[in-house]
Amino acid sequence: MVMKKKAQAAMEFLMTYGWAILVVLVVIGALAYFGVLNPQNLLPEKCTLPMGLYCRDHIINGGTPGSIALKLENGMGSGIMITNINISGQILNGCTIDLKTAAPGGVDNYNNLDGWHIANGDMGSVTITCTSVADFSGKTKGDITLTYCADTSADDADCIAFSHTMEGELMARVE
């Protein structure tokens, strides 16, 4: 008789915890199904570049072709000449701009260099057109590759020979 009571107590213990675990799993499943636990929705929007060049604002416009607008601020201690920006990622294809031929406001010919000149402490905006932005709603991630040289380079050949590459990342909602 004592053995049956112990077995019954053990079975009741297991059943109580079993139902509780089942309820927790159903709640987690419902939250995941409705997108509450989607990490894309939980992560903040950001645009980061290495120290010295700051991405102050950004926007991704969807559609085919889509575009990405960046507002950059130079805090590197001296002026720079940006020659190329490329952004690639999950849904971003062919997002590149050759700033030697298509700089914002026209090609700067600063110090006999072709590109987009940003003086130290100045801020400027650039719009990069993509060959396609997949039909997507929500946040997406992209990798930014930016090529620049010091605005003290003697000419374009010097700028090409002493160009630097900077990499950053973009996490933004497609609008």
C-alpha positions in Angstrom: 0.0 0.0 0.0 2.9 2.4 0.8 4.5 1.6 -2.6 1.3 2.7 -4.4 1.1 6.0 -2.6 4.7 6.8 -3.5 4.1 6.0 -7.1 1.0 8.1 -7.2 2.8 11.1 -5.6 5.6 10.7 -8.2 3.1 10.5 -11.1 1.2 13.6 -9.8 4.5 15.5 -9.5 5.5 14.6 -13.1 2.1 15.5 -14.5 2.0 18.9 -12.8 5.4 19.9 -14.1 4.7 18.4 -17.5 1.6 20.6 -17.9 3.4 23.6 -16.7 6.2 23.0 -19.2 3.7 22.4 -22.0 2.0 25.7 -21.3 5.3 27.6 -21.3 6.2 26.0 -24.7 2.8 27.0 -26.2 3.3 30.6 -25.0 6.8 30.8 -26.5 5.5 29.3 -29.7 2.7 31.8 -30.0 5.1 34.8 -29.3 7.5 33.5 -32.0 4.6 33.0 -34.5 3.4 36.5 -34.1 6.9 38.0 -34.4 7.3 39.3 -30.9 10.6 37.3 -30.5 12.0 38.2 -33.9 15.5 39.6 -33.3 15.2 41.9 -36.3 12.5 43.8 -34.5 14.4 43.9 -31.2 17.7 45.3 -32.6 18.0 49.1 -33.0 18.7 50.8 -36.3 22.3 51.8 -36.7 24.9 53.0 -39.1 28.5 52.7 -37.9 31.8 53.5 -39.4 35.3 53.4 -37.8 36.4 56.3 -35.5 36.8 59.6 -37.4 34.0 59.3 -40.0 30.6 59.3 -38.5 27.3 58.2 -40.0 24.9 60.7 -38.6 21.7 59.5 -40.4 20.6 56.9 -42.9 17.5 55.7 -44.8 16.8 52.8 -47.1 14.1 53.4 -49.7 12.7 50.1 -51.1 11.5 49.5 -54.6 13.3 48.5 -57.7 15.8 50.2 -58.0 16.0 51.3 -54.4 18.3 53.8 -52.8 20.3 54.3 -49.6 20.9 57.8 -48.3 23.8 58.5 -45.8 24.7 61.6 -43.9 28.4 61.5 -43.1 30.5 63.8 -40.8 34.3 64.0 -41.1 36.0 64.1 -37.7 39.4 62.7 -38.8 41.4 65.8 -38.1 41.9 66.7 -41.8 39.9 66.8 -45.0 39.3 63.6 -47.0 38.3 62.8 -50.6 35.8 59.9 -50.8 36.1 58.1 -54.1 33.8 55.1 -53.7 31.0 53.7 -51.5 29.7 50.2 -51.7 27.0 48.6 -49.6 26.1 45.0 -49.8 23.9 42.8 -47.6 20.9 40.5 -47.2 18.6 42.2 -49.7 20.9 45.0 -51.0 22.4 44.2 -54.4 24.6 46.5 -56.6 24.5 49.4 -54.2 27.6 51.3 -55.2 28.6 54.8 -56.3 31.7 56.0 -57.9 32.2 59.4 -56.5 34.9 60.3 -59.0 32.1 60.7 -61.6 28.9 61.3 -59.5 29.7 63.2 -56.3 26.8 64.9 -54.5 26.4 68.4 -55.9 28.7 67.6 -58.7 32.2 66.2 -58.8 34.6 68.1 -56.5 37.9 68.9 -58.1 39.5 69.8 -54.8 43.3 70.0 -55.0 43.1 68.4 -58.5 41.4 65.3 -57.1 38.1 63.9 -58.4 35.7 62.7 -55.7 33.5 63.9 -52.8 35.5 66.3 -50.6 34.5 66.6 -46.9 36.5 69.1 -45.0 37.4 68.3 -41.3 34.3 69.0 -39.2 31.9 69.2 -42.2 28.9 67.1 -42.9 27.4 66.0 -46.2 24.8 63.6 -47.7 25.1 61.1 -50.5 22.4 58.9 -52.1 23.5 55.5 -53.4 21.3 53.8 -56.0 21.0 50.1 -55.9 20.4 47.9 -59.0 17.8 46.2 -56.9 16.4 46.0 -53.3 14.4 42.9 -52.8 10.7 43.2 -51.9 11.1 43.2 -48.1 9.6 44.8 -45.1 11.4 45.0 -41.8 15.0 45.6 -41.0 18.0 44.5 -43.0 21.7 44.5 -42.5 24.3 45.7 -44.9 28.1 46.1 -45.0 29.5 49.5 -46.0 32.9 49.7 -47.8 34.2 53.2 -48.3 37.3 54.2 -50.2 39.0 57.6 -49.4 42.3 59.4 -49.5 43.7 62.5 -47.8 42.8 65.7 -49.5 46.5 66.6 -49.4 47.3 64.0 -52.2 49.0 65.6 -55.2 46.8 64.2 -57.9 44.3 61.4 -58.7 47.2 58.9 -59.3 48.6 59.8 -55.8 45.1 59.4 -54.4 44.7 56.0 -55.9 48.1 54.8 -54.8 47.5 56.0 -51.2 43.8 55.2 -50.9 42.4 53.8 -47.7 39.4 51.5 -47.1 37.0 51.8 -44.2 34.4 49.3 -43.4 31.2 49.7 -41.4 27.7 48.3 -41.1 24.2 49.5 -41.6 21.1 48.1 -39.9 18.0 49.9 -41.0 14.3 49.5 -41.8 13.4 49.4 -45.5 10.9 52.2 -46.0 
